Amino acid sequence: MRVESLCRVDRRKGGRFRVAEEVRYRTLSEQRPVIEGCGTSLDMSSRGILFTTSDPIGLGHLVEIAVSWPAKLGGSCPLKLVARGRVIRAEPGRVAVSIDRYEFRTRRVRAALAAQAS
């Protein structure tokens, strides 16, 4: 076995899934300025998420992320995944966050509500 192939072994404990959904993020810190923005999820697992960012977010920042979830509750109610965790990898235009805790919440869809009102 070549050394090159040994260096590329994936050490993650959970499988990653390619999920391209809208992400809203904000840093949570009293000592640092808040960074907020939107991006797109690139992949995720039960332990982490990789997403695009418009602003650089440094390693170790505590971040709250809201991801539009593709499945609907009861087939009709939109959901979002809201997670908190720390930035474990930061590259230009994308960030990886290790998820410490998460929950699913219902999501408001303004466009759908406006269309129903017409």
C-alpha positions in Angstrom: 0.0 0.0 0.0 1.3 3.4 -0.9 1.8 6.2 1.7 -0.4 8.5 -0.4 -3.4 6.2 0.0 -2.8 6.0 3.7 -3.0 9.8 4.1 -6.4 10.0 2.4 -8.2 7.6 4.8 -11.5 9.1 6.0 -11.4 9.1 9.9 -15.0 10.3 10.4 -17.2 8.2 12.6 -20.4 9.0 10.8 -21.3 8.9 7.1 -21.6 12.1 5.2 -24.6 12.9 3.0 -24.6 15.5 0.3 -27.4 17.9 1.2 -27.7 21.2 -0.7 -30.1 23.4 1.2 -30.2 27.0 2.4 -28.3 27.7 5.6 -28.5 30.8 7.8 -25.7 31.1 10.4 -24.6 33.4 13.2 -21.7 33.4 15.6 -22.5 33.3 19.3 -19.9 35.3 21.4 -19.9 38.1 23.8 -16.3 38.9 23.2 -16.3 38.9 19.4 -18.4 40.8 16.9 -21.4 38.7 15.6 -21.0 37.4 12.1 -24.3 36.5 10.3 -25.0 35.4 6.9 -26.5 32.9 4.4 -25.0 30.0 2.6 -25.7 26.5 1.3 -25.0 23.2 3.0 -22.6 21.0 1.1 -22.7 17.9 3.2 -23.7 16.8 6.7 -23.7 14.0 9.1 -25.1 13.4 12.6 -21.9 15.0 14.0 -21.1 17.9 11.6 -22.0 20.1 8.7 -20.0 21.7 5.9 -21.5 24.9 4.4 -20.6 27.9 2.3 -20.1 31.3 3.9 -19.9 34.8 2.6 -17.8 36.0 5.5 -14.8 34.3 7.1 -15.5 32.6 10.4 -12.4 31.6 12.4 -11.6 28.3 14.1 -13.2 27.7 17.4 -16.1 30.2 16.9 -19.4 29.0 18.4 -22.0 29.0 15.6 -25.7 28.6 15.4 -26.9 27.2 12.1 -30.4 26.9 10.7 -30.7 24.5 7.7 -33.9 24.3 5.6 -34.8 20.6 5.9 -35.9 18.8 2.8 -38.6 16.6 4.5 -41.9 18.0 5.8 -43.6 17.2 9.1 -46.8 15.3 8.2 -46.0 15.8 4.6 -47.1 19.5 4.7 -45.3 21.5 7.5 -41.8 22.7 6.5 -39.0 22.0 9.0 -35.5 23.4 9.7 -32.6 21.9 11.6 -31.2 24.3 14.1 -27.8 23.3 15.4 -25.0 24.7 17.5 -21.4 23.8 17.4 -17.8 24.9 16.9 -15.9 25.7 13.8 -13.4 22.9 13.3 -12.3 23.8 9.7 -12.3 27.1 7.9 -11.4 27.7 4.3 -12.1 30.6 2.0 -15.9 30.5 1.3 -16.7 27.5 3.5 -16.7 26.3 7.1 -17.1 22.9 8.8 -18.9 22.8 12.2 -18.9 20.0 14.7 -22.4 19.7 16.0 -22.8 19.8 19.8 -26.6 19.9 19.9 -29.5 20.2 17.5 -33.2 20.3 17.2 -35.9 20.4 14.5 -38.3 23.3 14.4 -41.1 24.3 12.1 -40.2 26.8 9.4 -42.3 29.7 8.2 -42.7 30.0 4.5 -43.7 33.6 3.7 -44.1 33.0 0.0 -46.4 30.1 0.5 -48.5 32.0 2.9 -48.8 35.0 0.6 -49.8 32.8 -2.3 -52.6 31.2 -0.2 -53.9 34.6 0.8 -54.3 35.7 -2.8 
